[in-house]
Amino acid sequence: MVQEVKMAEMVQEVKMAEMVQEVKMAEMVQEVKMAGMVQEVKMAEMVQEVKMAEMVQEVKMAGMVQEVKMAEIVQVGQLVEAPQKSPQTAADAVSSVTDG
């Protein structure tokens, strides 16, 4: 009978050890999930940064378009004034467009 009790206790200890093992496994899975979530957050932040960069790019593009339009306006100004005045520098053309 004493032998049987010892056997039962050993079985009990094995079960306890297995449960501890399962808890550790579960915690590791939890940590992996957490790490995965962190990874997803980083991915999301990178996407955000890419969007920001694209927006900056679009702003730059828009700025360039603006500059092209400005250049076209100067060009028109030169064409309009060409018959009246002798050839002039670009700086004069800009000042005449902005003044007039």
C-alpha positions as CSV (number, residue, x, y, z in Angstrom):
1,M,0.0,0.0,0.0
2,V,2.8,2.4,0.8
3,Q,4.2,1.5,-2.6
4,E,0.9,2.4,-4.3
5,V,0.8,5.8,-2.5
6,K,4.3,6.6,-3.7
7,M,3.3,5.6,-7.3
8,A,0.2,7.8,-7.0
9,E,2.4,10.7,-5.7
10,M,4.8,10.3,-8.6
11,V,1.9,10.3,-11.1
12,Q,0.6,13.4,-9.4
13,E,4.1,15.1,-9.7
14,V,4.3,14.1,-13.3
15,K,0.9,15.7,-13.9
16,M,2.0,18.8,-12.1
17,A,5.1,19.0,-14.2
18,E,3.1,18.6,-17.3
19,M,0.7,21.3,-16.3
20,V,3.7,23.6,-15.6
21,Q,5.0,22.7,-19.0
22,E,1.7,23.5,-20.7
23,V,1.6,26.9,-18.9
24,K,5.1,27.6,-20.1
25,M,4.1,26.6,-23.6
26,A,1.0,28.9,-23.4
27,E,3.2,31.8,-22.2
28,M,5.6,31.3,-25.0
29,V,2.7,31.3,-27.5
30,Q,1.5,34.5,-25.8
31,E,4.9,36.0,-26.2
32,V,5.0,35.0,-29.8
33,K,1.6,36.6,-30.4
34,M,2.8,39.7,-28.6
35,A,5.9,39.8,-30.8
36,G,3.7,39.3,-33.8
37,M,1.5,42.2,-32.8
38,V,4.6,44.4,-32.3
39,Q,5.7,43.3,-35.8
40,E,2.3,44.3,-37.2
41,V,2.5,47.6,-35.5
42,K,5.9,48.2,-37.0
43,M,4.5,47.2,-40.4
44,A,1.6,49.6,-39.9
45,E,4.1,52.4,-38.9
46,M,6.2,51.7,-42.0
47,V,3.1,51.9,-44.2
48,Q,2.3,55.2,-42.4
49,E,5.8,56.4,-43.1
50,V,5.5,55.4,-46.8
51,K,2.1,57.2,-47.0
52,M,3.8,60.3,-45.4
53,A,6.7,60.0,-47.9
54,E,4.2,59.7,-50.8
55,M,2.3,62.8,-49.5
56,V,5.6,64.7,-49.3
57,Q,6.3,63.5,-52.8
58,E,2.9,64.6,-54.0
59,V,3.5,68.0,-52.4
60,K,6.9,68.3,-54.1
61,M,5.2,67.3,-57.4
62,A,2.5,69.9,-56.9
63,G,5.2,72.5,-56.1
64,M,7.0,71.6,-59.3
65,V,3.8,71.9,-61.2
66,Q,3.4,75.3,-59.5
67,E,6.9,76.3,-60.6
68,V,6.1,75.2,-64.2
69,K,3.0,77.3,-64.2
70,M,5.0,80.3,-62.8
71,A,7.5,79.7,-65.6
72,E,4.7,79.6,-68.2
73,I,3.3,82.9,-66.8
74,V,6.7,84.5,-67.2
75,Q,6.9,83.1,-70.7
76,V,3.5,84.6,-71.5
77,G,4.7,87.9,-70.0
78,Q,7.7,87.9,-72.3
79,L,5.6,87.1,-75.3
80,V,3.2,89.9,-74.6
81,E,5.9,92.4,-74.0
82,A,8.3,91.3,-76.7
83,P,6.8,93.6,-79.4
84,Q,7.0,96.6,-77.1
85,K,10.5,96.3,-75.7
86,S,13.8,95.1,-76.7
87,P,14.9,91.6,-75.6
88,Q,15.2,91.4,-71.8
89,T,16.7,89.1,-69.2
90,A,14.5,86.6,-67.3
91,A,14.9,88.7,-64.1
92,D,13.4,91.7,-65.9
93,A,10.6,89.6,-67.3
94,V,9.8,88.3,-63.8
95,S,9.8,91.8,-62.3
96,S,7.6,93.1,-65.1
97,V,5.1,90.3,-64.7
98,T,5.0,90.7,-60.9
99,D,4.8,94.5,-61.1
100,G,2.3,94.6,-63.9
